């Protein structure tokens, strides 16, 4: 039988041989691509480490966050409908960023979305609404965040006047990062990020994660308890031990995969009370410094900032929701 098969194959026209070879090559490439898509999940086993207990998007940098039950995780951070994490920024008239470090009362500004418009509300202020998709005639401003250049389209004089009237210090503007603009490279801020990790107006990272247990441990050391809002994480995780997030490298939530990069070095912003907009300048920062300083070998990275929470880059986009299990990939 093998001889007969050999005679048939020998007699086969060249085009048939070419077709068979092409089909075999296609199958091989298809299998390779399929394996590539699943390679991250298959390089180790999944071990459950907790549960998503809260998701928060902070549309305007330093303003109040919007808690959501479900969020899309994009390469540049969380998104819920038209609300994207830190895609709006308060600036001075010369373009330099303004945060609650300089203007603590920014934390009292609530941000929402209604019918394609961004809404701003604050104590003793009339609620303001303006289009998310701004007119092209609005000026594109050159801005500076931690010494790096980035652009933003000005949201208009009415919005600027609203923010200026609320803060009562000096003239301010609000700008919006648009998809056509060039993002900042996370690696230019902290070298441990990859060249592909990018952000709009966050300090350095697309995602910040914190655990309930870490917050509970901190509160056990404080006279005056603090809330999660002091620390502004995007993802809050329950069901794990305190500071377990420090060691998380590869995390899977739903169909999303996140890559741990560095811990979050904390600053004076953590001393701003999110309910009053008053900066204490001491707690909880001083208590964190008493037990959460980095190892001496990493002082070049964190200096004297205490560590609380962990930054993540996005390896695989998708959707996550409150209640989702959180897994780490174990080698």
Backbone bond lengths (Angstrom), bond angles and torsions (degrees), N, CA, C in turn:
res aa  C-N    CA-C-N  psi(-1)  N-CA   C-N-CA  omega(-1)  CA-C   N-CA-C  phi
1 X - - - 1.452 - - 1.523 110.29 -
2 X 1.335 116.21 -39.85 1.447 119.25 179.43 1.511 111.64 -64.03
3 X 1.327 116.49 -33.03 1.457 118.93 177.67 1.509 111.95 -67.87
4 X 1.339 116.35 -41.76 1.462 120.24 178.62 1.521 110.34 -63.49
5 X 1.355 116.00 -41.32 1.470 119.86 179.46 1.521 110.53 -63.41
6 X 1.332 114.83 -39.76 1.459 118.46 179.83 1.518 111.04 -63.64
7 X 1.412 116.81 -39.66 1.465 118.90 179.68 1.523 111.27 -65.92
8 X 1.362 116.56 -37.48 1.468 120.13 178.78 1.518 110.16 -64.92
9 X 1.340 117.19 -44.61 1.461 121.01 -178.05 1.517 110.95 -66.83
10 X 1.318 115.81 -37.34 1.454 118.98 178.84 1.515 111.17 -64.58
11 X 1.330 116.06 -33.05 1.462 120.32 -177.82 1.523 112.45 -83.91
12 X 1.313 117.72 -9.13 1.467 120.65 -176.75 1.518 110.14 -64.71
13 X 1.339 117.93 139.95 1.461 121.45 179.04 1.521 110.88 -65.22
14 X 1.344 114.36 158.08 1.460 119.50 -176.29 1.530 112.50 -62.83
15 X 1.349 117.01 -34.45 1.466 119.09 -178.36 1.529 111.56 -62.65
16 X 1.361 115.77 -31.42 1.454 119.46 -179.99 1.527 110.40 -69.53
17 X 1.336 114.45 -40.39 1.469 119.14 176.06 1.528 110.96 -61.20
18 X 1.341 116.92 -42.83 1.465 121.26 -179.39 1.522 111.00 -63.70
19 X 1.333 115.52 -41.10 1.463 119.63 179.91 1.522 110.82 -64.40
20 X 1.338 115.79 -43.13 1.467 119.84 -179.96 1.528 111.26 -63.45
21 X 1.343 115.29 -40.60 1.461 119.35 179.57 1.526 110.64 -65.27
22 X 1.343 116.47 -41.99 1.465 120.42 179.33 1.523 111.19 -62.98
23 X 1.336 115.48 -41.04 1.464 119.38 179.84 1.524 111.13 -64.13
24 X 1.333 115.80 -41.78 1.456 119.64 179.40 1.526 111.56 -64.26
25 X 1.366 115.17 -41.33 1.457 119.48 179.44 1.527 110.96 -65.40
26 X 1.350 116.10 -40.41 1.465 120.51 178.54 1.506 111.57 -61.81
27 X 1.324 116.64 -43.06 1.464 120.35 179.19 1.522 110.98 -63.63
28 X 1.339 115.31 -39.53 1.462 119.63 179.81 1.525 111.49 -64.88
29 X 1.365 115.83 -45.15 1.460 119.78 179.04 1.522 111.49 -64.74
30 X 1.334 116.56 -39.02 1.462 120.69 178.86 1.504 111.50 -61.92
31 X 1.330 115.82 -43.20 1.461 120.26 178.91 1.525 110.78 -64.68
32 X 1.357 115.17 -37.25 1.468 119.23 179.77 1.524 110.57 -65.73
33 X 1.357 115.57 -43.43 1.465 118.98 179.25 1.521 110.58 -64.08
34 X 1.317 117.78 -42.26 1.469 121.67 179.79 1.519 110.56 -60.93
35 X 1.343 114.22 -43.73 1.463 118.57 179.71 1.521 110.59 -64.47
36 X 1.368 116.22 -36.50 1.455 120.33 179.10 1.505 111.84 -63.31
37 X 1.337 116.91 -40.68 1.455 119.89 -179.47 1.514 111.63 -63.00
38 X 1.308 116.17 -33.19 1.456 119.16 -176.74 1.512 113.71 -99.77
39 X 1.349 115.69 2.74 1.456 118.30 -172.07 1.525 112.54 -60.49
40 X 1.372 117.04 -41.52 1.459 118.82 -177.01 1.519 111.11 -60.48
41 X 1.312 117.58 -43.12 1.464 120.13 -178.18 1.525 111.63 -70.96
42 X 1.340 116.85 -28.68 1.458 119.35 -172.04 1.522 113.68 -93.81
43 X 1.321 116.48 3.75 1.462 116.96 -179.42 1.523 111.38 -85.04
44 X 1.327 118.04 -6.22 1.456 122.53 178.32 1.516 109.56 -167.60
45 X 1.326 115.67 175.93 1.464 118.84 -179.50 1.524 110.07 -94.54
46 X 1.337 115.17 156.58 1.460 120.92 178.60 1.523 110.58 -90.96
47 X 1.327 115.60 132.96 1.461 120.98 177.67 1.528 108.02 -124.91
48 X 1.316 115.78 122.35 1.461 118.61 -177.81 1.525 110.68 -69.57
49 X 1.351 115.52 132.55 1.459 119.96 -178.85 1.531 112.79 -120.09
50 X 1.329 117.59 -9.72 1.457 118.54 -179.61 1.513 112.61 171.80
51 X 1.336 115.63 -164.43 1.460 123.07 -177.16 1.526 108.87 -138.62
52 X 1.324 117.21 139.06 1.469 120.53 175.42 1.527 108.58 -67.71
53 X 1.328 117.06 117.35 1.466 120.71 -179.51 1.522 112.68 -103.55
54 X 1.332 116.47 -17.94 1.455 119.25 179.73 1.521 110.35 -159.75
55 X 1.333 115.88 142.84 1.465 123.11 175.13 1.523 107.81 -125.89
56 X 1.323 116.69 133.23 1.465 120.24 -177.58 1.525 109.86 -136.40
57 X 1.328 115.16 132.35 1.462 122.55 173.68 1.526 107.32 -109.04
58 X 1.331 116.28 134.02 1.460 121.83 178.75 1.529 108.27 -113.08
59 X 1.333 117.96 87.13 1.476 119.23 -173.64 1.531 113.61 -60.15
60 X 1.360 116.73 -45.95 1.463 120.83 179.46 1.524 108.55 -103.86
61 X 1.303 116.88 123.78 1.464 121.36 -177.81 1.528 110.70 -54.32
62 X 1.326 115.67 126.60 1.468 126.28 178.92 1.523 114.50 79.23
63 X 1.338 118.40 -6.70 1.459 119.22 175.19 1.526 110.07 -87.52
64 X 1.328 116.05 174.28 1.459 121.45 -175.76 1.528 110.88 -62.28
65 X 1.321 116.40 142.60 1.457 121.01 179.06 1.520 112.34 -81.23
66 X 1.338 115.12 160.42 1.462 121.70 176.33 1.522 108.23 -110.84
67 X 1.341 116.45 112.94 1.466 120.47 178.45 1.519 108.90 -73.57
68 X 1.335 116.88 133.53 1.467 122.35 -179.19 1.525 108.57 -130.29
69 X 1.327 116.46 154.81 1.461 119.81 178.77 1.529 112.06 -88.06
70 X 1.328 115.89 -17.08 1.459 121.14 -175.42 1.524 108.11 -149.21
71 X 1.312 117.49 141.57 1.464 120.04 -179.59 1.517 110.71 -147.07
72 X 1.306 114.66 147.08 1.460 121.36 171.58 1.524 107.47 -86.50
73 X 1.318 116.92 133.49 1.454 121.23 176.22 1.521 107.57 -100.58
74 X 1.332 116.05 110.08 1.460 122.37 179.87 1.526 108.85 -99.09
75 X 1.327 118.59 169.77 1.471 118.99 177.44 1.524 113.40 -58.25
76 X 1.354 117.34 -22.39 1.458 121.19 -177.68 1.522 112.61 -109.64
77 X 1.345 117.41 18.55 1.452 119.35 174.29 1.510 114.17 119.03
78 X 1.329 115.95 -173.56 1.465 121.81 -174.40 1.531 111.69 -75.07
79 X 1.334 113.23 148.50 1.456 120.89 178.07 1.523 108.94 -141.02
80 X 1.329 116.22 136.83 1.454 122.05 173.85 1.525 107.54 -133.48
81 X 1.325 116.23 102.35 1.459 120.14 -174.50 1.514 110.22 62.56
82 X 1.341 116.58 -125.20 1.466 120.84 178.63 1.522 112.95 -86.34
83 X 1.337 116.93 -6.36 1.459 120.07 179.78 1.524 110.07 -85.79
84 X 1.322 115.63 118.19 1.463 121.00 178.29 1.518 109.01 -117.84
85 X 1.313 115.48 144.43 1.461 120.56 -172.22 1.519 112.15 -67.55
86 X 1.328 114.86 117.29 1.464 123.43 175.79 1.535 111.57 54.14
87 X 1.333 115.13 49.79 1.463 121.77 174.38 1.527 111.29 -99.90
88 X 1.347 117.03 -0.83 1.461 122.61 174.47 1.515 108.39 -123.15
89 X 1.338 116.12 147.70 1.464 120.89 -173.28 1.522 109.94 -144.40
90 X 1.334 115.98 132.77 1.460 121.39 171.28 1.528 107.89 -83.43
91 X 1.327 116.26 133.80 1.463 120.51 -179.94 1.520 110.55 -132.37
92 X 1.313 114.39 160.61 1.462 120.07 166.15 1.526 107.65 -73.38
93 X 1.314 116.16 171.51 1.461 118.73 -178.35 1.523 112.54 -65.93
94 X 1.341 116.34 -20.74 1.470 119.05 178.27 1.526 112.24 -88.90
95 X 1.347 117.55 2.28 1.464 120.89 175.65 1.510 115.27 97.61
96 X 1.326 118.86 -8.44 1.465 120.06 179.31 1.531 110.07 -71.83
97 X 1.328 115.61 139.71 1.464 120.63 -176.29 1.526 111.23 -63.94
98 X 1.324 114.36 151.97 1.460 121.90 173.48 1.519 107.03 -127.86
99 X 1.330 116.78 127.71 1.455 121.41 178.89 1.527 108.91 -127.58
100 X 1.327 116.02 -177.77 1.460 120.46 178.24 1.528 112.12 -67.64
101 X 1.319 117.54 -9.35 1.462 119.56 173.21 1.536 109.65 -65.67
102 X 1.341 115.82 -37.66 1.463 120.47 178.23 1.538 112.10 -95.65
103 X 1.320 116.67 -34.37 1.467 122.41 -176.87 1.534 108.80 -128.50
104 X 1.340 117.37 83.10 1.474 120.33 -174.87 1.526 114.68 -57.26
105 X 1.336 117.99 -27.63 1.463 120.31 -177.19 1.528 113.22 -70.52
106 X 1.314 117.00 -7.27 1.473 119.14 174.60 1.523 111.32 -58.37
107 X 1.345 117.81 -29.48 1.468 120.40 -177.18 1.527 111.89 -67.48
108 X 1.338 117.18 -11.38 1.465 120.94 179.70 1.530 112.26 -88.84
109 X 1.325 117.10 -6.73 1.464 121.23 -178.50 1.533 109.04 -85.06
110 X 1.330 115.94 118.35 1.467 121.36 177.40 1.527 109.30 -91.31
111 X 1.324 115.18 142.21 1.461 121.15 -176.76 1.519 109.41 -122.19
112 X 1.320 116.72 133.99 1.460 121.30 178.51 1.513 111.11 -139.77
113 X 1.329 115.37 -175.16 1.466 120.99 -179.17 1.522 108.36 -141.31
114 X 1.338 116.40 127.21 1.459 121.66 178.83 1.525 109.70 -141.01
115 X 1.332 116.62 119.05 1.467 122.08 173.55 1.527 113.22 52.21
116 X 1.328 115.65 47.78 1.461 119.70 177.30 1.512 114.62 78.12
117 X 1.326 116.68 10.21 1.468 120.79 179.65 1.521 110.29 -119.73
118 X 1.323 116.29 147.19 1.454 121.94 171.37 1.525 107.42 -87.77
119 X 1.322 116.86 138.61 1.462 120.55 178.56 1.519 109.81 -116.94
120 X 1.333 115.69 141.87 1.456 122.75 175.66 1.523 108.31 -122.82
121 X 1.326 116.83 133.56 1.463 120.97 175.26 1.517 108.39 -140.91
122 X 1.332 115.30 148.56 1.458 121.16 -178.12 1.530 108.04 -158.07
123 X 1.338 117.50 161.64 1.462 120.75 -179.65 1.531 111.99 -54.64
124 X 1.346 115.02 131.83 1.465 122.77 176.64 1.528 113.17 62.29
125 X 1.329 116.74 24.01 1.469 121.45 176.92 1.521 109.01 -124.26
126 X 1.330 116.30 143.65 1.452 121.21 173.64 1.522 109.41 -72.10
127 X 1.319 116.91 135.46 1.459 121.07 -179.89 1.528 110.22 -59.65
128 X 1.322 116.03 134.88 1.465 122.06 -177.50 1.514 110.21 -114.72
129 X 1.322 116.90 139.98 1.459 122.64 178.85 1.518 108.87 -131.31
130 X 1.336 116.47 136.19 1.469 120.47 178.89 1.531 109.16 -151.09
131 X 1.336 117.69 154.46 1.467 120.80 -173.77 1.528 113.23 -63.91
132 X 1.324 115.64 138.63 1.464 119.91 173.72 1.519 109.87 -69.52
133 X 1.334 116.27 -42.64 1.471 120.81 176.18 1.517 108.26 -88.09
134 X 1.307 114.92 102.43 1.460 121.61 -171.65 1.526 111.97 -79.74
135 X 1.329 117.59 152.91 1.464 120.88 176.03 1.524 110.67 -59.95
136 X 1.325 116.64 143.61 1.467 120.53 -178.89 1.522 111.31 -65.08
137 X 1.327 117.16 -21.00 1.469 120.35 179.50 1.522 111.90 -70.85
138 X 1.341 117.21 -19.49 1.470 119.45 177.65 1.523 109.93 -64.04
139 X 1.293 115.56 137.69 1.467 121.58 -175.01 1.532 111.85 -65.78
140 X 1.331 115.94 140.25 1.464 121.33 169.74 1.524 107.32 -91.20
141 X 1.322 115.60 120.37 1.461 120.80 -175.76 1.525 111.29 -100.15
142 X 1.312 115.72 145.00 1.463 122.20 171.60 1.519 108.05 -86.42
143 X 1.330 116.06 124.72 1.472 121.34 -174.89 1.519 110.19 -119.95
144 X 1.343 115.43 164.87 1.466 121.90 177.89 1.515 109.30 -131.07
145 X 1.341 115.68 126.85 1.464 122.39 175.98 1.518 108.00 -126.87
146 X 1.322 116.57 114.38 1.464 121.75 -178.38 1.531 111.43 49.32
147 X 1.324 115.88 43.24 1.458 120.75 175.23 1.513 115.51 83.12
148 X 1.328 118.44 -2.14 1.465 121.26 -179.87 1.523 110.32 -106.48
149 X 1.328 115.60 142.81 1.465 121.46 -179.38 1.518 111.46 -82.72
150 X 1.319 115.45 142.51 1.463 121.84 173.56 1.526 107.19 -159.32
151 X 1.314 116.46 154.58 1.455 120.12 -178.73 1.527 111.90 -101.52
152 X 1.325 115.18 167.43 1.456 122.10 174.78 1.518 108.63 -163.26
153 X 1.327 116.68 141.66 1.467 119.24 178.01 1.520 109.55 -85.80
154 X 1.321 115.94 130.40 1.460 121.51 -177.24 1.528 110.52 -64.94
155 X 1.329 115.84 135.97 1.463 121.34 -177.05 1.523 113.36 -85.71
156 X 1.329 117.59 0.48 1.460 120.17 173.32 1.514 114.14 107.32
157 X 1.350 114.41 164.29 1.464 121.18 -175.31 1.525 113.10 -67.91
158 X 1.339 117.45 -36.09 1.461 120.08 -178.63 1.525 110.94 -63.56
159 X 1.323 116.39 -41.93 1.469 120.85 178.55 1.528 110.08 -66.70
160 X 1.337 115.89 -42.98 1.465 120.35 179.47 1.524 110.78 -60.61
161 X 1.313 116.52 -41.96 1.461 120.34 -179.85 1.526 111.52 -66.46
162 X 1.333 116.30 -37.09 1.470 120.77 178.81 1.529 110.36 -61.56
163 X 1.335 116.58 -49.33 1.469 120.77 -179.01 1.520 110.43 -65.15
164 X 1.339 116.95 -43.05 1.463 121.78 179.80 1.526 110.82 -61.59
165 X 1.332 116.68 -42.26 1.470 120.92 -179.53 1.522 111.44 -65.91
166 X 1.327 116.83 -36.36 1.464 119.44 -179.21 1.525 111.62 -72.07
167 X 1.327 117.49 -42.93 1.464 120.36 -175.83 1.529 112.68 -80.18
168 X 1.338 116.50 -30.09 1.477 121.67 172.85 1.529 113.79 58.77
169 X 1.324 117.79 39.42 1.465 119.49 178.27 1.527 111.96 -124.66
170 X 1.317 116.94 -59.07 1.455 121.66 178.97 1.528 108.89 -152.68
171 X 1.326 118.40 167.97 1.474 120.36 -178.45 1.533 111.71 -66.66
172 X 1.329 115.23 134.55 1.451 121.13 178.50 1.534 110.48 -129.54
173 X 1.331 115.55 159.77 1.460 122.67 175.80 1.526 108.46 -124.01
174 X 1.345 115.69 162.59 1.466 121.44 172.02 1.514 107.50 -122.42
175 X 1.344 116.53 131.62 1.466 120.86 178.93 1.521 109.96 -122.12
176 X 1.332 115.19 157.36 1.462 122.80 -178.89 1.518 109.22 -122.65
177 X 1.332 115.96 131.64 1.467 121.58 175.26 1.528 108.82 -81.12
178 X 1.327 117.00 125.59 1.459 121.85 -179.48 1.525 110.94 -106.19
179 X 1.343 117.31 153.58 1.470 120.96 -175.47 1.529 114.69 -56.07
180 X 1.321 117.55 -27.55 1.465 119.96 -178.45 1.523 112.63 -79.01
181 X 1.320 117.52 -9.05 1.459 121.40 -177.32 1.522 111.35 -83.75
182 X 1.318 115.90 159.28 1.464 121.78 -176.89 1.529 109.25 -87.47
183 X 1.341 118.49 120.05 1.475 120.45 179.46 1.522 111.97 -74.02
184 X 1.321 115.68 170.08 1.456 121.73 173.89 1.521 109.40 -84.94
185 X 1.322 116.28 146.83 1.462 122.00 176.99 1.531 109.33 -87.47
186 X 1.334 116.03 122.45 1.464 119.70 178.74 1.526 111.68 -57.74
187 X 1.317 116.00 -32.83 1.468 121.01 -177.79 1.527 111.58 -67.06
188 X 1.338 117.06 -25.37 1.463 120.08 177.19 1.529 111.29 -72.90
189 X 1.336 116.09 -15.79 1.463 121.38 -179.09 1.526 109.92 -98.69
190 X 1.323 116.27 -49.22 1.463 122.77 176.82 1.525 107.76 -133.18
191 X 1.314 116.44 123.51 1.464 121.09 -170.12 1.525 114.16 -65.43
192 X 1.327 118.49 -17.13 1.463 120.05 -176.59 1.534 113.31 -76.63
193 X 1.321 116.75 -10.78 1.461 118.73 173.61 1.520 109.61 -75.69
194 X 1.336 115.82 166.45 1.455 121.52 178.70 1.521 109.67 -93.74
195 X 1.316 116.53 162.59 1.467 120.34 -178.44 1.522 111.92 -65.17
196 X 1.337 117.40 -19.51 1.461 121.23 -179.24 1.530 112.99 -87.64
197 X 1.329 118.77 -9.80 1.465 121.90 -178.55 1.530 109.70 -81.96
198 X 1.344 116.23 124.47 1.459 120.93 -174.65 1.525 111.30 -135.83
199 X 1.333 115.84 153.84 1.467 121.41 178.80 1.523 109.22 -141.56
200 X 1.335 114.37 161.85 1.460 120.54 172.10 1.533 107.80 -89.60
201 X 1.357 117.17 -91.63 1.459 120.68 -176.89 1.535 116.22 -109.34
202 X 1.351 121.02 2.17 1.475 118.90 171.89 1.524 110.71 -60.46
203 X 1.345 115.91 162.62 1.467 118.76 178.63 1.523 111.24 -55.62
204 X 1.346 116.56 -49.57 1.470 117.09 -175.66 1.523 114.68 -156.38
205 X 1.327 119.01 -19.04 1.460 120.55 -166.56 1.524 112.29 -133.41
206 X 1.339 118.14 148.72 1.460 120.46 178.02 1.531 114.41 -66.72
207 X 1.335 117.93 -31.33 1.467 120.76 -173.42 1.529 110.06 -139.25
208 X 1.342 115.66 135.19 1.460 121.82 172.95 1.525 108.50 -118.58
209 X 1.332 116.33 128.34 1.458 121.76 -177.48 1.527 109.88 -119.82
210 X 1.341 115.25 142.78 1.457 122.40 178.42 1.516 108.17 -141.86
211 X 1.341 116.97 154.55 1.458 120.00 178.65 1.520 111.07 -110.43
212 X 1.325 115.57 148.89 1.466 121.34 177.67 1.526 110.86 -60.11
213 X 1.340 116.29 -36.57 1.471 120.11 -177.49 1.529 111.33 -65.16
214 X 1.328 116.96 -36.63 1.468 119.93 177.88 1.526 110.32 -65.08
215 X 1.330 116.13 -42.27 1.463 120.48 178.33 1.527 110.72 -64.20
216 X 1.330 116.87 -41.18 1.466 120.70 178.72 1.530 110.96 -63.64
217 X 1.319 116.85 -39.59 1.459 119.99 179.45 1.530 110.64 -65.06
218 X 1.322 116.61 -43.19 1.460 120.00 177.13 1.525 110.25 -60.31
219 X 1.324 117.08 -45.79 1.461 120.42 -178.38 1.532 112.86 -63.14
220 X 1.332 115.93 -27.45 1.469 118.72 177.93 1.526 111.63 -68.07
221 X 1.331 117.18 -13.98 1.465 122.75 -178.55 1.536 112.29 -104.65
222 X 1.328 116.88 -5.07 1.459 121.17 -174.66 1.530 111.53 -105.94
223 X 1.321 117.19 146.11 1.464 120.98 171.54 1.526 109.79 -72.63
224 X 1.325 115.91 -47.41 1.458 121.34 178.17 1.525 108.60 -102.48
225 X 1.320 116.68 115.19 1.466 121.38 -176.82 1.535 110.31 -67.01
226 X 1.325 115.45 150.96 1.457 120.94 177.93 1.525 109.70 -120.31
227 X 1.334 114.47 159.09 1.461 121.20 -178.90 1.523 110.60 -101.88
228 X 1.324 114.16 167.57 1.453 120.13 177.06 1.529 111.46 -55.73
229 X 1.343 117.21 -32.17 1.460 121.17 -175.60 1.528 113.48 -61.09
230 X 1.336 117.51 -21.68 1.467 120.29 176.68 1.532 111.29 -62.92
231 X 1.332 116.56 -24.46 1.469 120.22 -169.40 1.531 114.06 -113.77
232 X 1.319 118.15 -8.91 1.455 124.38 167.94 1.542 115.67 54.56
233 X 1.349 118.11 46.62 1.471 119.11 175.46 1.526 111.15 -76.91
234 X 1.319 116.08 155.84 1.465 120.98 172.37 1.519 111.48 -83.49
235 X 1.344 115.91 -37.17 1.465 121.53 -177.38 1.523 108.91 -126.12
236 X 1.327 116.26 122.72 1.461 122.03 175.15 1.525 107.26 -106.48
237 X 1.333 115.91 132.84 1.466 121.73 -175.02 1.523 110.03 -118.14
238 X 1.328 116.02 134.43 1.467 121.85 176.17 1.528 109.25 -110.59
239 X 1.333 115.85 168.63 1.461 120.71 172.95 1.506 115.78 82.68
240 X 1.334 117.79 20.91 1.465 120.00 177.19 1.533 108.49 -136.32
241 X 1.308 116.56 175.81 1.457 120.18 -177.88 1.526 110.52 -86.29
242 X 1.332 115.32 163.35 1.456 121.18 -178.52 1.525 111.36 -61.32
243 X 1.326 115.32 133.37 1.468 124.63 175.87 1.524 113.38 65.26
244 X 1.319 115.99 15.05 1.467 119.26 176.07 1.525 110.12 -62.79
245 X 1.327 116.43 -28.82 1.468 119.94 -178.74 1.524 112.78 -63.07
246 X 1.340 117.13 -20.95 1.468 120.35 179.30 1.529 112.11 -55.52
247 X 1.327 116.10 -32.16 1.469 120.55 -173.61 1.525 113.32 -99.54
248 X 1.320 118.14 0.33 1.465 119.69 -177.26 1.519 110.81 -75.22
249 X 1.324 115.27 122.64 1.462 120.97 -179.77 1.532 110.83 -105.09
250 X 1.328 116.61 -62.26 1.468 121.05 179.94 1.518 108.91 -112.95
251 X 1.342 115.80 117.05 1.458 122.08 -174.28 1.527 109.94 -118.80
252 X 1.329 115.87 139.25 1.467 122.25 177.97 1.528 108.55 -121.07
253 X 1.341 116.16 125.43 1.465 122.56 174.33 1.523 106.65 -131.42
254 X 1.337 117.23 114.09 1.465 119.61 -174.58 1.515 109.81 59.71
255 X 1.345 116.49 -126.60 1.465 119.40 177.45 1.526 111.51 -99.18
256 X 1.330 116.73 13.00 1.464 122.30 -178.78 1.521 110.16 -97.83
257 X 1.329 116.67 139.85 1.455 122.18 176.04 1.516 109.40 -124.16
258 X 1.335 116.44 128.38 1.451 123.19 -176.00 1.522 110.22 -119.60
259 X 1.329 115.23 145.95 1.458 121.24 -178.69 1.517 109.71 -113.28
260 X 1.343 117.48 116.41 1.455 121.72 177.31 1.520 110.45 -65.08
261 X 1.338 116.23 136.84 1.462 119.68 -176.99 1.528 110.99 -118.98
262 X 1.336 116.48 -70.08 1.468 121.01 -179.91 1.525 108.94 -139.97
263 X 1.324 115.89 163.34 1.457 120.43 171.89 1.526 109.03 -75.76
264 X 1.317 115.99 162.69 1.463 120.96 -179.40 1.524 109.29 -92.53
265 X 1.321 115.77 110.86 1.454 120.69 176.18 1.520 109.89 -76.75
266 X 1.323 117.13 123.77 1.463 121.36 -171.38 1.535 112.86 -91.88
267 X 1.359 113.99 150.78 1.457 120.76 -174.96 1.524 110.36 -131.09
268 X 1.315 116.14 -166.89 1.462 123.49 -176.18 1.533 112.60 -61.60
269 X 1.326 117.43 -21.41 1.462 121.36 -179.75 1.530 111.92 -58.75
270 X 1.331 117.00 -29.27 1.467 120.21 -178.95 1.525 112.62 -69.96
271 X 1.325 117.57 -9.69 1.468 120.12 179.74 1.528 112.28 -95.99
272 X 1.340 116.41 5.78 1.467 120.20 176.74 1.532 108.83 -88.21
273 X 1.318 116.61 121.59 1.464 121.37 178.58 1.527 108.77 -71.30
274 X 1.332 118.22 118.92 1.474 120.60 -176.66 1.530 113.80 -68.28
275 X 1.327 117.14 -14.88 1.466 120.60 179.86 1.524 113.26 -93.00
276 X 1.331 116.92 -24.23 1.468 120.43 -177.14 1.524 113.49 -116.65
277 X 1.328 117.43 -20.83 1.456 120.20 -176.12 1.514 113.28 73.70
278 X 1.335 116.77 19.21 1.467 121.87 179.74 1.531 109.34 -100.92
279 X 1.347 115.94 130.85 1.462 120.75 178.17 1.523 110.37 -90.40
280 X 1.336 115.76 121.44 1.460 122.29 -179.30 1.525 111.59 -80.94
281 X 1.317 116.13 -31.16 1.470 125.37 -179.14 1.535 113.91 70.98
282 X 1.325 118.10 -2.58 1.467 120.13 -178.76 1.524 112.53 -121.87
283 X 1.319 116.72 -65.35 1.464 120.02 -173.97 1.525 111.70 -105.47
284 X 1.336 115.45 147.05 1.476 129.87 6.46 1.529 115.07 -87.16
285 X 1.355 117.06 8.61 1.464 120.51 -174.05 1.526 112.73 -62.33
286 X 1.338 116.70 -42.48 1.463 119.18 -177.90 1.528 111.36 -64.63
287 X 1.331 116.87 -39.97 1.468 119.27 178.14 1.518 110.65 -66.18
288 X 1.310 117.68 -41.52 1.468 120.07 176.86 1.528 110.71 -59.28
289 X 1.318 117.15 -39.67 1.468 120.07 179.79 1.525 112.24 -65.01
290 X 1.329 116.83 -22.93 1.464 119.96 -177.63 1.522 112.93 -74.64
291 X 1.329 117.15 -16.38 1.472 117.20 -177.48 1.531 115.15 -148.85
292 X 1.331 118.47 0.73 1.468 119.82 -176.16 1.525 112.61 -123.52
293 X 1.334 118.17 28.62 1.457 119.85 174.52 1.525 109.70 -76.67
294 X 1.307 115.75 155.79 1.469 120.32 -176.13 1.524 110.97 -75.27
295 X 1.323 114.36 167.66 1.457 121.22 171.83 1.540 108.39 -64.02
296 X 1.339 117.32 143.80 1.476 119.69 -179.67 1.528 113.73 -52.55
297 X 1.315 116.97 -30.08 1.472 120.02 -179.31 1.522 112.97 -68.01
298 X 1.354 116.60 -14.23 1.460 119.94 -178.76 1.526 112.76 -113.70
299 X 1.326 117.10 15.87 1.456 119.81 -179.01 1.526 112.34 -65.23
300 X 1.322 116.68 -26.17 1.466 119.41 176.93 1.522 111.12 -64.92
301 X 1.324 115.90 -22.72 1.462 121.51 -177.70 1.526 111.93 -92.33
302 X 1.333 116.51 -46.60 1.467 121.19 -173.71 1.529 114.53 -106.57
303 X 1.340 117.03 -14.66 1.459 122.23 -177.02 1.539 109.81 54.35
304 X 1.330 118.25 -124.77 1.476 119.65 -176.89 1.521 112.46 -102.33
305 X 1.343 117.27 14.46 1.465 120.64 -178.67 1.529 110.81 -80.48
306 X 1.327 118.27 130.31 1.472 119.56 175.12 1.525 110.56 -73.12
307 X 1.328 116.62 153.64 1.465 121.70 -173.65 1.521 110.63 -102.23
308 X 1.359 114.79 132.09 1.466 118.29 -178.66 1.528 108.00 -157.07
309 X 1.358 115.60 105.10 1.454 120.72 -174.62 1.526 110.57 97.03
310 X 1.325 115.61 169.61 1.461 120.17 -176.36 1.526 110.69 -137.52
311 X 1.323 114.74 139.42 1.462 121.31 176.94 1.529 110.37 -87.46
312 X 1.337 114.98 143.14 1.462 121.15 178.30 1.525 110.32 -130.99
313 X 1.328 114.59 143.10 1.462 121.83 168.24 1.526 107.86 -97.51
314 X 1.312 116.66 166.63 1.460 121.73 -174.70 1.521 110.15 -104.68
315 X 1.337 115.91 116.62 1.466 121.60 176.24 1.523 112.17 -89.38
316 X 1.331 116.04 -35.06 1.461 120.86 -178.63 1.519 108.51 -143.98
317 X 1.319 116.08 124.43 1.461 120.82 -178.29 1.525 110.89 -79.11
318 X 1.336 115.28 167.91 1.457 120.27 179.76 1.513 109.91 161.38
319 X 1.319 116.26 -157.98 1.458 121.84 -177.42 1.524 110.14 -122.93
320 X 1.322 115.92 138.50 1.460 121.32 176.17 1.522 108.42 -127.20
321 X 1.331 115.98 160.31 1.459 119.39 178.97 1.522 110.76 -147.21
322 X 1.315 114.75 159.29 1.459 120.26 176.95 1.521 108.75 -59.26
323 X 1.330 117.34 133.91 1.455 122.76 -176.76 1.506 114.05 100.25
324 X 1.340 116.92 -13.09 1.475 120.28 178.70 1.531 110.63 -64.29
325 X 1.342 117.13 138.58 1.464 119.16 170.90 1.531 110.73 -66.61
326 X 1.319 116.33 147.89 1.461 122.87 176.51 1.523 107.46 -111.86
327 X 1.319 116.21 125.84 1.472 121.28 -179.29 1.520 110.16 -118.77
328 X 1.330 115.44 149.72 1.451 119.65 166.59 1.503 108.13 -110.85
329 X 1.329 115.67 150.46 1.456 120.90 177.46 1.529 108.23 -88.76
330 X 1.320 116.01 120.59 1.449 121.78 -177.80 1.526 109.03 -102.41
331 X 1.308 116.41 128.68 1.469 120.60 -177.87 1.533 110.77 -72.88
